Amino acid sequence: MGERITFPIEESPIVNQAKFDRHTNRLHADTLNTQLDLETEANELANEWEQLLSLFGTDRARDRFVQLCRQYQTESYKYQQNTTGGENYRRKSSSSPDSHKSVIHNEIMETLRKLIVIKDWPKKNYGLLAKLQDRKTVEKMLQRLTI
């Protein structure tokens, strides 16, 4: 059996990111729970991403999809930089038809639509693909992933 690694509570990596009150030697539960929730969500997201990539039939198709997602992230970053201008901040529609970001997002969504109908997927895979038919869900996934 592997060696178990333990930390004194104030040195735990999770605790370091939470609020530790040295006077009471207690954690503020809300920050610990938030940190654990974020870590769990990040792990689930990474697992879903890997599961999605495994559904592509060829390396070429998978690489093309990953490239589209990277382009989307780049355009999303550019869009964010262009729309935040200090006091002059105003939100523009992220789905404006003339934006390159929107065009790329449409390509990603079309790829996911084609993928779901290409064959009779096992329940787990179909569930993921069905979930990813929603534009907002895909946008959220791409914003949180590091590809």
C-alpha positions as CSV (number, residue, x, y, z in Angstrom):
1,M,0.0,0.0,0.0
2,G,1.2,3.5,-0.8
3,E,2.5,5.9,1.8
4,R,-0.1,8.3,3.1
5,I,1.0,11.9,3.0
6,T,-0.3,14.1,5.8
7,F,0.1,17.7,6.5
8,P,-0.3,19.7,9.7
9,I,-3.7,21.4,9.2
10,E,-2.2,24.9,8.6
11,E,0.1,23.5,5.9
12,S,-2.4,21.5,3.9
13,P,-2.6,22.7,0.3
14,I,-6.4,23.0,0.5
15,V,-6.3,24.8,3.8
16,N,-3.7,27.2,2.5
17,Q,-6.3,28.3,-0.1
18,A,-9.1,28.5,2.5
19,K,-9.2,30.9,5.4
20,F,-7.4,29.5,8.4
21,D,-7.8,31.4,11.7
22,R,-4.6,30.9,13.6
23,H,-6.2,32.3,16.8
24,T,-8.8,29.6,17.0
25,N,-7.0,26.9,14.9
26,R,-10.1,26.5,12.8
27,L,-11.0,26.8,9.2
28,H,-13.7,29.0,8.0
29,A,-16.0,26.3,6.6
30,D,-17.5,28.3,3.9
31,T,-14.1,28.9,2.2
32,L,-13.1,25.3,2.5
33,N,-16.3,24.1,1.0
34,T,-16.0,26.6,-1.8
35,Q,-12.5,25.5,-2.5
36,L,-13.5,21.8,-2.5
37,D,-16.4,22.5,-4.8
38,L,-14.2,24.3,-7.2
39,E,-11.7,21.5,-7.2
40,T,-14.5,18.9,-7.7
41,E,-16.0,20.9,-10.6
42,A,-12.5,21.3,-12.2
43,N,-11.9,17.5,-12.0
44,E,-15.4,16.7,-13.4
45,L,-14.8,19.2,-16.2
46,A,-11.4,17.6,-17.1
47,N,-13.0,14.2,-17.1
48,E,-15.8,15.3,-19.3
49,W,-13.3,16.9,-21.7
50,E,-11.3,13.7,-21.9
51,Q,-14.4,11.7,-22.4
52,L,-15.5,14.0,-25.2
53,L,-12.2,13.8,-27.0
54,S,-12.3,10.0,-26.8
55,L,-15.5,10.0,-28.9
56,F,-13.8,11.3,-32.0
57,G,-13.0,8.5,-34.4
58,T,-9.7,9.8,-35.7
59,D,-6.8,11.8,-34.4
60,R,-7.3,14.3,-37.2
61,A,-10.9,14.9,-36.3
62,R,-10.0,15.2,-32.6
63,D,-7.1,17.6,-33.3
64,R,-9.4,19.8,-35.5
65,F,-11.9,20.0,-32.7
66,V,-9.3,20.9,-30.1
67,Q,-7.9,23.5,-32.5
68,L,-11.4,25.0,-32.9
69,C,-11.8,25.2,-29.1
70,R,-8.4,26.9,-28.8
71,Q,-9.4,29.4,-31.4
72,Y,-12.6,30.0,-29.5
73,Q,-10.7,30.7,-26.3
74,T,-8.4,33.1,-28.1
75,E,-11.3,35.0,-29.6
76,S,-13.1,35.0,-26.3
77,Y,-10.1,36.5,-24.6
78,K,-9.8,39.1,-27.4
79,Y,-13.5,39.9,-27.1
80,Q,-13.2,40.3,-23.3
81,Q,-10.2,42.7,-23.7
82,N,-12.1,44.8,-26.3
83,T,-15.3,45.1,-24.2
84,T,-13.7,46.0,-20.9
85,G,-12.6,49.6,-21.0
86,G,-12.6,50.8,-17.4
87,E,-15.4,53.4,-17.0
88,N,-16.6,52.9,-20.5
89,Y,-17.4,49.2,-19.9
90,R,-20.5,48.0,-21.7
91,R,-21.4,44.5,-22.5
92,K,-21.8,43.7,-26.2
93,S,-23.7,40.6,-27.3
94,S,-21.3,37.7,-27.4
95,S,-23.5,36.1,-30.0
96,S,-23.4,38.9,-32.5
97,P,-23.5,37.3,-36.0
98,D,-20.5,39.2,-37.2
99,S,-18.1,38.2,-34.5
100,H,-15.4,35.7,-35.2
101,K,-16.0,34.1,-31.8
102,S,-19.6,33.4,-32.8
103,V,-18.6,31.8,-36.1
104,I,-16.1,29.5,-34.2
105,H,-18.8,28.7,-31.6
106,N,-21.2,27.7,-34.4
107,E,-18.6,25.4,-35.8
108,I,-18.0,23.7,-32.4
109,M,-21.8,23.3,-32.0
110,E,-22.1,21.8,-35.4
111,T,-19.4,19.3,-34.7
112,L,-21.1,18.3,-31.5
113,R,-24.5,18.0,-33.3
114,K,-22.9,15.7,-35.9
115,L,-21.1,13.7,-33.2
116,I,-24.3,12.9,-31.3
117,V,-26.1,11.5,-34.4
118,I,-23.2,9.7,-35.9
119,K,-23.9,6.4,-34.1
120,D,-25.8,4.9,-31.2
121,W,-23.7,5.9,-28.2
122,P,-23.7,4.1,-24.9
123,K,-25.8,6.0,-22.3
124,K,-22.9,7.7,-20.5
125,N,-21.4,9.1,-23.8
126,Y,-24.9,10.0,-25.1
127,G,-25.6,11.9,-21.8
128,L,-22.5,14.0,-22.2
129,L,-23.2,14.7,-25.9
130,A,-26.8,15.6,-25.1
131,K,-25.6,18.0,-22.3
132,L,-23.2,19.6,-24.8
133,Q,-26.0,20.5,-27.2
134,D,-26.6,23.6,-25.2
135,R,-24.6,26.6,-26.3
136,K,-24.3,28.1,-22.8
137,T,-23.0,24.8,-21.4
138,V,-20.3,24.6,-24.1
139,E,-19.4,28.2,-23.6
140,K,-19.0,27.7,-19.9
141,M,-16.9,24.5,-20.4
142,L,-14.6,26.3,-22.8
143,Q,-14.2,29.3,-20.5
144,R,-13.1,27.1,-17.6
145,L,-10.9,24.6,-19.4
146,T,-7.2,25.1,-20.1
147,I,-6.8,23.4,-23.5
